[in-house]
């Protein structure tokens, strides 16, 4: 009897140890930690600004509503980008691509790619595209109409069996190149409130065969870039030409929870006020008329607005905001006049300071006023970012210090565009925005039926973490059940 009691105690102790071990493991590693593009704070902000500078030097050679699942986080000390999930090929495979309103083409890394990253520190699984494994995939010939229209005429030295090539080159020497291919694109078509259905269309996109520089680094790796520019080569233009969508899209980038909303179609709620797009420009340009600091009674006085209007680029592929020196210096002087006793320090060439109070209460709101009186309200949290315990750095950057050719550039990136619904109406050549909760939803019109459907915010990076957490919890439960079964068998 005594030995039987000792055996029972020993087995109960084994059960307790199994349960304790599994509980400890679930607590320590239960949530999968996604390492973002710029994961380390001090290193991240330097890499992030270098990324922005390379974008400014980039040289491009060469009707239903759609809901694009969105992931990432546009804060300088986090992911530094937003990306969407799309399907390509037949059978379809998933690809994660950076959403970029500053470029045109969609391209993904090809199976024959040299120096393409094989893994990503973003925590996503990379996929190389292989046109030979897709029954609907085919290489676009340089003799085709797409190639001649893209390059404005016949390609010298081209023969029928040669592909139509593309190249994207960066100012620091990094580049991507490859050829155009045609295949089936799978996307989520809005079919009802909070509902989508699978849809597809044939499009032409880039198949990247060679990468150089930072594009081959796993620290910032995605499968490619999804350009939303106005060119006829963009995915949006191709879908619109096929009668699949209207040439209107919107994004709402969430810096609070990550992800947000990215949809193609006419947004009917909320309503946004708009300003005209500048015609015949390669980016989304609008006209800035004036800047107010801390209210309408405090207008920023510079020679810029005396001599003419200021063209401003709206670009979701850039993180920070870049201002011409003639605007940057007086604006920063005005901002810091609200707190004249700050002690400044330089971190990775960013102007930073320590502040223990609420920056929202201590610093002014800034209003950029564009043509047709469209206002962009920028809060202190939009032009400062936290870089450590009570250390704040400026998100506004002096364009003259970033690149030789970009000294006069005025560009607004994710930091000031986040937490706002931004609508690009290319049919009417206007762009507009309004402050918005990007974790909520918007209403999109189905132009075929006239129905209005609710489109919800998403965060695919968060969803992946939850999936992995769920799998780990399942393993923990299986381990506990195994321990119990062992006790029952041996007892």
C-alpha positions in Angstrom: 0.0 0.0 0.0 2.8 2.4 0.9 4.7 1.7 -2.4 1.4 2.3 -4.3 1.1 5.7 -2.6 4.7 6.6 -3.4 4.1 5.6 -7.0 1.0 7.8 -7.1 2.9 10.8 -5.6 5.7 10.3 -8.1 3.2 10.4 -11.0 1.4 13.4 -9.7 4.8 15.1 -9.4 5.5 14.2 -13.0 2.1 15.7 -14.1 2.9 18.9 -12.1 6.3 19.2 -13.8 4.9 18.7 -17.2 2.2 21.3 -16.6 4.7 23.7 -15.1 7.1 23.3 -18.0 4.5 23.8 -20.7 3.1 26.8 -18.8 6.5 28.4 -18.6 7.2 27.8 -22.3 3.9 29.3 -23.3 4.5 32.4 -21.2 8.0 33.0 -22.5 7.5 32.3 -26.2 3.8 32.2 -26.7 3.6 35.3 -28.8 5.7 35.2 -31.9 7.8 38.3 -32.1 7.8 39.8 -35.5 11.2 41.6 -36.2 10.4 44.6 -38.3 12.4 46.1 -41.1 14.1 48.6 -38.8 14.0 46.6 -35.6 16.7 48.3 -33.5 15.8 51.8 -32.4 19.2 53.6 -32.9 20.1 51.6 -36.0 16.6 51.8 -37.3 16.3 55.5 -37.7 19.5 55.8 -39.7 18.6 52.9 -42.0 15.1 54.4 -42.4 16.4 57.8 -43.6 18.8 56.1 -45.9 15.9 54.1 -47.3 14.0 57.4 -47.9 17.0 59.0 -49.6 17.3 56.1 -52.0 13.6 56.4 -52.9 14.2 60.1 -53.8 17.0 59.1 -56.1 15.1 56.2 -57.8 15.0 56.1 -61.6 12.3 54.0 -63.2 13.3 52.7 -66.7 11.1 51.6 -68.1 -15.3 47.9 -61.4 -15.9 46.4 -58.4 -14.3 47.4 -55.1 -11.2 45.6 -54.0 -9.9 45.1 -50.4 -6.2 44.6 -50.0 -5.2 43.0 -46.6 -2.6 45.3 -45.1 0.2 44.7 -42.6 3.2 46.6 -41.2 3.7 49.7 -39.1 5.0 53.0 -40.5 6.7 54.4 -37.3 10.4 55.0 -37.7 11.3 52.8 -34.8 9.1 49.9 -36.1 8.5 48.3 -39.5 8.9 51.6 -41.3 6.6 50.3 -44.1 3.2 48.9 -45.0 2.7 45.8 -47.1 -0.2 43.9 -48.7 -0.9 40.3 -49.5 -1.8 39.3 -53.1 -2.0 36.0 -55.0 -0.3 35.4 -58.3 -0.4 32.4 -60.6 -2.5 29.3 -61.3 -2.4 27.6 -58.8 -2.2 30.8 -56.8 0.7 31.5 -54.4 0.7 34.3 -51.8 3.2 37.2 -52.1 3.8 40.1 -49.7 4.6 43.4 -51.4 5.2 46.9 -50.2 2.5 49.3 -51.0 4.0 52.3 -52.8 2.2 55.3 -54.3 5.5 56.7 -55.4 6.2 54.1 -58.2 4.2 52.4 -60.9 4.9 48.8 -61.6 4.2 45.6 -59.6 7.3 43.4 -59.4 8.1 40.3 -57.4 11.3 38.3 -57.0 11.7 35.5 -59.6 12.9 31.9 -59.2 16.0 32.7 -61.2 16.8 35.8 -59.2 20.4 36.4 -58.2 21.1 37.7 -54.7 17.4 37.7 -53.8 16.9 37.3 -50.0 15.8 33.9 -48.9 14.4 34.9 -45.6 12.9 38.0 -44.0 13.3 39.5 -40.6 9.6 40.7 -40.9 8.5 37.2 -39.9 6.9 36.4 -43.2 7.7 33.5 -45.6 9.2 34.7 -48.8 8.1 33.2 -52.1 10.0 33.3 -55.4 7.7 33.5 -58.5 8.2 30.8 -61.2 6.2 31.5 -64.4 6.8 27.8 -65.5 4.8 26.5 -62.5 1.8 28.6 -63.4 -0.5 27.3 -66.2 -1.5 30.9 -66.9 2.0 32.5 -66.8 3.8 33.7 -69.8 6.8 35.9 -70.6 6.0 39.3 -72.3 7.9 39.7 -75.6 9.8 42.9 -76.3 7.9 42.9 -79.6 4.5 43.2 -77.8 2.4 46.3 -77.6 2.9 46.5 -73.8 6.6 46.9 -74.2 6.5 49.4 -77.0 3.9 51.6 -75.2 5.9 51.4 -72.0 9.1 52.6 -73.6 7.5 54.9 -76.2 8.4 52.9 -79.3 10.2 49.8 -80.6 13.0 48.3 -78.6 16.4 48.4 -80.5 17.8 45.0 -81.2 14.6 43.2 -80.1 13.5 39.9 -81.5 10.3 37.9 -80.9 11.9 35.4 -78.5 13.4 38.1 -76.3 11.6 39.3 -73.2 10.5 42.9 -72.4 12.9 43.9 -69.7 12.7 46.5 -66.8 15.1 48.0 -64.4 14.7 50.1 -61.2 17.9 51.7 -60.0 18.7 53.6 -56.8 21.1 56.5 -56.1 23.2 54.4 -53.8 23.8 51.7 -56.4 21.3 49.2 -55.3 18.9 48.0 -58.0 16.4 45.4 -59.2 16.1 44.2 -62.8 14.2 41.5 -64.7 11.6 41.0 -67.3 7.8 41.5 -67.6 5.5 38.5 -67.4 1.8 38.0 -67.7 -0.2 35.9 -65.2 -3.4 35.7 -63.2 -3.7 38.1 -60.2 -5.9 37.0 -57.3 -7.4 39.6 -55.0 -10.3 40.1 -52.6 -13.4 41.7 -54.2 -15.8 43.3 -51.8 -19.1 41.4 -52.0 -21.0 42.6 -48.9 -20.6 44.2 -45.5 -17.4 42.9 -43.9 -17.3 40.3 -46.8 -15.1 39.6 -49.8 -15.0 37.0 -52.5 -12.1 35.7 -54.6 -11.6 37.5 -57.9 -8.9 37.4 -60.6 -7.6 39.2 -63.6 -4.7 38.8 -66.0 -2.1 41.5 -65.5 1.5 42.2 -66.6 4.1 42.7 -63.9 7.9 42.5 -63.3 9.7 39.2 -62.6 12.9 40.3 -60.7 16.0 38.3 -61.7 18.8 40.3 -60.1 19.0 42.4 -56.9 21.9 44.4 -55.6 22.6 46.5 -52.5 20.0 46.6 -49.7 17.3 44.9 -51.9 19.1 41.6 -51.2 19.1 42.1 -47.4 16.9 39.9 -45.2 16.4 42.8 -42.8 14.1 44.6 -45.1 12.9 41.8 -47.3 9.5 41.4 -49.0 8.5 39.6 -52.1 8.4 42.8 -54.1 6.8 46.2 -54.5 3.2 47.0 -55.6 3.3 50.4 -57.3 0.1 52.5 -57.3 1.3 55.3 -59.6 -0.7 56.7 -62.5 1.2 55.0 -65.3 -0.6 52.6 -67.6 1.8 49.9 -66.4 0.5 50.0 -62.8 -1.8 47.2 -61.5 -4.5 49.7 -60.9 -4.5 51.0 -64.4 -4.5 47.5 -65.9 -7.5 46.4 -63.7 -9.3 49.6 -64.6 -8.7 49.1 -68.3 -10.1 45.6 -68.0 -13.3 47.0 -66.5 -12.6 45.3 -63.1 -12.3 48.4 -60.9 -12.6 52.2 -61.0 -9.4 54.2 -61.0 -9.9 55.3 -57.4 -8.2 54.0 -54.3 -7.7 54.9 -50.6 -5.5 54.0 -47.7 -5.7 54.5 -44.0 -2.4 53.6 -42.3 -2.7 52.7 -38.6 0.3 53.6 -36.4 -1.6 52.6 -33.3 -2.3 48.9 -34.0 -0.5 48.4 -37.3 -2.0 47.6 -40.7 -5.0 49.6 -41.6 -7.2 49.9 -44.7 -6.3 49.7 -48.3 -9.1 49.6 -50.8 -9.8 50.2 -54.5 -13.1 51.8 -55.3 -15.2 54.9 -54.6 -15.2 55.7 -50.9 -18.6 57.1 -49.8 -18.1 57.2 -46.1 -16.4 59.2 -44.7 -16.5 62.1 -47.0 -13.3 63.9 -47.8 -12.4 67.3 -49.1 -10.1 67.3 -52.1 -7.4 69.3 -53.8 -6.4 69.0 -57.5 -3.4 66.9 -58.6 -0.7 68.7 -60.5 -0.8 67.4 -64.1 2.0 65.8 -66.1 4.2 64.9 -63.1 5.6 61.5 -62.3 4.4 61.4 -58.7 1.2 62.5 -56.8 1.9 66.3 -56.5 -0.4 68.8 -54.9 0.0 72.6 -54.4 0.8 73.9 -50.9 -0.4 77.4 -50.4 0.6 78.2 -46.7 1.6 76.8 -43.3 0.1 77.7 -40.0 1.7 76.9 -36.7 -0.4 76.8 -33.5 -3.5 78.3 -35.1 -4.7 80.6 -37.9 -3.2 83.6 -36.2 0.3 82.3 -36.5 1.1 81.9 -40.2 4.7 80.8 -41.2 6.3 83.7 -43.0 8.8 82.7 -45.7 9.8 83.9 -49.1 8.6 80.7 -50.6 4.9 81.6 -50.5 5.7 85.2 -51.7 7.3 83.9 -54.9 5.0 81.1 -55.8 3.2 77.9 -54.8 5.1 74.9 -53.5 4.6 71.5 -55.2 4.3 68.7 -52.6 4.7 65.0 -53.2 2.4 62.5 -51.4 4.2 59.2 -51.1 3.2 56.2 -49.0 6.6 54.5 -49.7 8.5 57.1 -47.8 8.4 57.2 -44.0 9.4 60.7 -42.9 8.6 64.2 -44.2 11.1 66.2 -46.2 11.0 70.0 -46.4 13.1 72.5 -48.5 15.6 74.2 -46.3 13.9 77.6 -46.7 10.8 76.1 -45.1 12.4 73.6 -42.7 14.5 76.1 -40.7 11.8 78.6 -39.9 9.3 75.9 -39.2 11.5 74.1 -36.7 12.4 77.4 -35.0 8.7 78.1 -34.6 8.0 74.7 -33.2 10.8 74.8 -30.6 10.0 78.3 -29.6 7.2 76.6 -27.6 9.8 74.9 -25.4 12.9 77.2 -25.5 14.8 75.3 -22.7 15.2 72.0 -24.4 18.6 70.3 -24.4 19.2 68.8 -27.9 21.3 65.8 -28.8 22.1 64.1 -32.1 21.2 60.4 -32.6 22.2 58.9 -35.9 22.1 62.5 -37.4 18.5 63.0 -36.1 17.8 66.0 -33.9 16.5 64.6 -30.6 15.7 65.8 -27.1 14.5 64.5 -23.8 11.0 65.4 -22.7 9.0 63.9 -19.8 5.7 65.6 -20.3 3.0 65.3 -23.0 4.3 66.4 -26.4 0.7 66.9 -27.5 0.2 69.6 -24.8 3.7 71.1 -25.1 4.0 71.6 -28.8 1.8 73.2 -31.5 -0.4 71.6 -34.1 0.7 72.5 -37.6 -1.7 73.0 -40.6 -0.6 72.6 -44.2 -3.1 74.4 -46.4 -3.3 73.2 -50.0 -5.1 74.5 -53.1 -8.9 74.7 -52.7 -8.4 75.2 -48.9 -7.8 71.6 -48.2 -6.1 71.4 -44.7 -3.7 68.7 -43.5 -3.6 68.9 -39.7 -0.3 67.5 -38.3 -0.1 66.8 -34.6 3.1 66.7 -32.5 2.9 62.9 -32.6 3.0 63.1 -36.4 6.2 65.2 -36.6 8.0 63.7 -33.5 8.7 60.0 -32.8 9.8 58.4 -29.6 13.3 56.8 -29.7 13.8 55.4 -26.2 12.6 56.4 -22.7 11.3 60.0 -23.1 13.7 60.7 -26.0 11.9 62.3 -28.9 13.3 62.9 -32.4 12.1 65.0 -35.3 10.3 63.4 -38.2 10.6 66.6 -40.3 13.8 66.4 -42.3 15.8 69.0 -44.2 15.8 68.0 -47.9 19.0 69.9 -48.5 20.9 67.5 -46.2 19.6 64.3 -47.8 20.7 64.4 -51.4 22.4 66.8 -53.9 19.5 66.8 -56.3 16.7 66.8 -53.7 17.4 70.0 -51.9 14.1 71.6 -52.9 12.0 68.5 -52.5 8.8 68.8 -50.4 7.6 65.3 -49.6 5.1 63.9 -47.1 5.5 60.3 -46.1 3.7 57.8 -43.8 4.5 59.6 -40.6 2.2 62.6 -41.4 -0.2 60.6 -43.6 -0.9 57.9 -41.0 -4.2 57.9 -39.0 -5.8 59.7 -41.9 -8.0 58.3 -44.7 -6.3 59.4 -47.9 -8.4 59.1 -51.2 -6.8 59.2 -54.6 -9.5 59.9 -57.2 -7.6 59.5 -60.5 -10.8 59.8 -62.6 -11.3 63.3 -61.4 -7.5 64.0 -60.8 -8.0 65.0 -57.2 -6.6 63.7 -53.8 -8.2 64.3 -50.4 -8.0 63.2 -46.8 -9.5 63.4 -43.4 -8.4 62.5 -39.8 -9.8 59.0 -39.2 -9.6 55.9 -36.9 -7.7 53.5 -39.2 -8.6 50.6 -36.9 -12.3 51.0 -37.9 -14.0 50.7 -41.3 -15.0 52.7 -44.3 -17.9 52.3 -46.9 -17.2 51.6 -50.5 -19.6 51.8 -53.4 -20.2 48.9 -55.7 -20.4 50.8 -59.0 -22.3 47.9 -60.7 -25.1 47.7 -58.2 -24.9 51.0 -56.4 -24.8 49.2 -53.1 -22.5 50.5 -50.3 -20.4 47.9 -48.4 -18.4 48.2 -45.2 -14.7 47.4 -45.5 -12.9 46.7 -42.3 -9.3 47.4 -41.1 -6.9 44.5 -41.2 -3.4 43.7 -39.9 -2.0 40.7 -41.6 1.3 41.0 -39.6 -0.8 40.7 -36.4 -2.8 37.8 -37.8 0.3 35.8 -38.5 1.4 36.3 -34.9 -1.9 35.1 -33.6 -1.8 32.0 -35.9 1.6 31.1 -34.6 0.6 31.7 -31.0 -2.5 29.4 -31.6 -0.3 26.7 -33.0 2.1 26.9 -30.0 -0.8 26.7 -27.5 -2.1 23.6 -29.3 1.4 22.0 -28.9 1.4 22.9 -25.2 -2.0 21.2 -24.7 -0.8 18.2 -26.6 2.3 18.0 -24.3 0.0 18.1 -21.2 -2.3 15.4 -22.6 0.8 13.2 -23.4 2.0 13.5 -19.8 -1.5 12.6 -18.4 -1.6 9.6 -20.8 1.8 8.4 -19.6 0.7 8.6 -16.0 -2.5 6.6 -16.7 -0.6 3.9 -18.6 2.2 3.4 -16.1 0.0 3.7 -13.1 
